[in-house]
Amino acid sequence: MSKNSVLKKKRDVAGNNIGGYELHMQNSTKTASGNRVIPINRSAEEALLTLKKENETPYVITNSRQNPV
């Protein structure tokens, strides 16, 4: 996995909170310790790739609104 999705508070140009949240994609984790290697077997990898192909979004697992889980 090379991207993470995070919810960020919506702010104006001065940095003031204007209410609500927005989904933001980032290419790194918050800290270096957030990088992890999770070993999976070949059948699990194939299942995840199949799920990703069947979705109409770039995410592997989504909710009913096609948002990442």
N, C-alpha and C positions, 0 to 999 in steps of 0.2 A: 504494500500500500504506500502510495507516495503523497497522498494529500489528506488533510484533516479538515473537517468542517467544525466551525465554532460559532456560537451565537454571541454577537456583540451588541452592546447597547447602542441605540441610535443617538448620535450627537451632532450638534451644529458645528460650524467652522471654528467657533471659539472653544469647543470641547465640552459644552454644556449638554447634559442629558435632555433629549427632547421626547423621550418616551418610546417604548417599544424596543424591539430587537430586530436584527437582520442577520441572515446566514452569511458567513464569510468563509471562503476556502483559503487555506494556507498550505504552503509546501513544506512546513516543518512542524515539529511538536513545540509546545511551550518551553520545555526544558530538554536538555540532552538526555536526561534519564527517561524521557517519554518515548525514546526510540526503542523499539522492541522487535525481536525476531520471534515469531510464534510458529513453531513447527507444526505442519499438518501433513497428513498422508495424501497420496495421489488421488484417492477417490473423493476426499474432502475438497481438494483443489478443483477437481473436475466439476463437482456440484456447485461450487462458488462461481466458477466460470460460466456454467450453464445459467445460473440465476442472473448473472450480469448480462448475458446475451439476451435473455428474455425480457429484461426491464427496458423501458423506454427512456431511462435516465442513465447517467454515468455511474450511479451507485449500485452496489451489489444487493443491499437489502434496504427496502423503502417501506413507508407506511402507505395507506390508501390514497394519500395525496401526492405520492411520488417524492416525498421528502426523505432524506436519509434518516436512518434510525440510529 
